[in-house]
Amino acid sequence: MADYKAPLRDMRFVLNEVFEVSRLWARLPGLAEVIDEETAAAILEEAGKISAAVVAPLNRSSDEQGCTWNNGAVQAPDGFGAAYQAFAEGGWVGVGGDPQFGGMGMPKAISAQVEEMVNSASLSFGLYPMLTAGACLSINAHASEELKARYLPNLYAGTWTGSMCLTEAHAGTDLGLIRTRAEPQADGSFKISGSKIFITGGEHDLTDNIIHLVLARLPDAPAGPKGISLFLVPKVLVNDDGSLGERNALSCGSIEHKMGIKASATCVMNFDGATGWIIDAPNKGLAAMFTMMNYERLGVGIQGLALGERSYQNAVEYARDRLQSRAPTGAQHQDKAADPIIVHPDVRRMLLTMKALNEGGRAFSSYVALQLDTAKYSDDAATCSRAQQLVSLLTPVAKAFLTDMGLETTVHGQQIFGGHGYIREWGQEQLVRDVRITQIYEGTNGIQSLDLAGRKIVGSGGALYRLFADEIRHFTANASAELGEFTQPLNAAVDTLDELTAWLLDRAQGNPNEIGAASVEYLQVFGYTAYAYIWALMAKVAMGKQAEDDFYISKLGTARFYFARLLPRIHSLSASAKAGSESLYELDAAHF
């Protein structure tokens, strides 16, 4: 496997040249004082170093060793403890955290790049700080000042970690079915009882304490999702002076034996009258949870991108070195027994597909991150509202499309290795196994598609869609003529998506099944069109600088490949979506 190298040049291109983030930061109160282009570059360089030098070397060995469970205790693989300590001491757990409680206070546009690098190095490792950051978001937004002061500093410092305890054996997507109970106590605390499954980082030996955020029901709670509350439940109770006290009444019943991410502890957590404190008001648990969901779902999308990037780096190095056969046009390396496989059309097709999807995904995820930053920091109501609407629209696309493309890119990377891609020692098969979970957790990609098509498109009467489509139309209308090779097919793609959106809005009125029947293909068409917009933005910059160095020549060539070979996928997807729901319901359940 190739040594991981952080794609810092491309990150700087996206942030500084395509989106000109320093101008945005200067206009956002709270960011202008803490971040500029030079600071951002220094942060990303250091994050790249620790990811490549400390985390990445553990990826294969930790996959082979995995986590171990013994009588309720979970041990992380060898090396994870020291690596996590170094990661925490560098301040990386709290890179996006509130400075009032010890976080770095960096915008999401920066923390998104850090997440990519860490997850490229090791997705299993990256899940521990990711879940901690998610817990911190909910605590900081909804908990009392007392709880924030008591828990956030140690979470941001990485001294403690966090987990999100949502899923139960009978309640996955439908959280309204949860049965975990919360009994009020005279001192204002609650006793939490119930069992949760699939809890990432629910138990481990990396830190002395784990702060669980647990969804549960109060005794008088209404049925369904409106009766869910969120509680902070520490593994070890915290004394008034901040020191650790006695062990709380909770335990890890087992860990899952999984297809991938084997170095991440996926736990069954049992709460047996554990002491906890409510976050926000009673029955407002889902609202508190969804505060972090836009960030977390973008983060999962970035995981798909991260593994695609790692797969590409491995594959391109292998393709340059592996000698097999001669080029179709004749020998390219007369001094060798055969040519490197990078000369072959199919290998180039796979490499360029990976490159186009990775670089498009990095820019698209950064675009969504910038909307999150604008929504959080802008003091202009209209600007803030627009950004919030774009985040609402694009979050399911970022989660589902990035992870779907992540699977495609890791499979292409494995295929380029041929038989060696199926062998553990080369590392490609692990990336395929690891990336598969990203399409499942934090809401399956089918659920993300329903969210986009049902809630965001049909639910808004198409208003959210038009907000994004109008932005693309404004760009193409004001682009120079020399950019026409990109803006013309982009306009045509938006026409296709316009038509498909109108079709969906119309058909949904008469038959609710049409939404679900078309939703997956609709999200895919949306994703390819969004990437086309992002690639046109990148091509605009590269076209003006292609004489400067090969980076811009490479960027333009990749843009042309995307428009020629990947964007046309929208036509078959659109036709499939418009086929309707009838064929899905022609068979009775007994006919399957």
Secondary structure, DSSP 8 states (H G I E B T S, - for coil): -------HHHHHIIIIIIS-HHHHHHHSTTTTTT--HHHHHHHHHHHHHHIIIIIGGGHHHHHHH--EEETTEEE--TTHHHHHHHHHHTT-TTTTS-GGGT-----HHHHHHHHHHHHHH-HHHHHHHHHHHHHHHHHHHHS-HHHHHHHHHHHHTTSEEEEEE--BTTBSS-GGG---EEEE-TTS-EEEEEEEEEEETSS-SSSSEEEEEEEEB-TT--SSGGG-EEEEEESEEE-TTS-EEEE-SEEEEEE---SS-TTS-EEEEEEEEEEEEEESSTT-HHHHHHHHHHHHHHHHHHHHHHHHHHHHHHHHHHHHH-B-S--TTS-S-TTSSS-BGGGSHHHHHHHHHHHHHHHHHHHHHHHHHHHHHHHHH---HHHHHHHHHHHHHHHHHHHHHHHHHHHHHHHHHHHHTGGGGGSGGGSHHHHHHHHHGGGTSSS-HHHHHHIIIIIIIITTTTHHHHHHHHHHHHHHHTS-GGGHHHHHHHHHHHHHHHHHHHHHHHHHHH-THHHHHHHHHHHHHHHHHHHHHHHHHHHHHHHTTTTT-HHHHHHHHHHHHIIIIITTHHHHHHHHHTT-SGGGSSS-GGG-
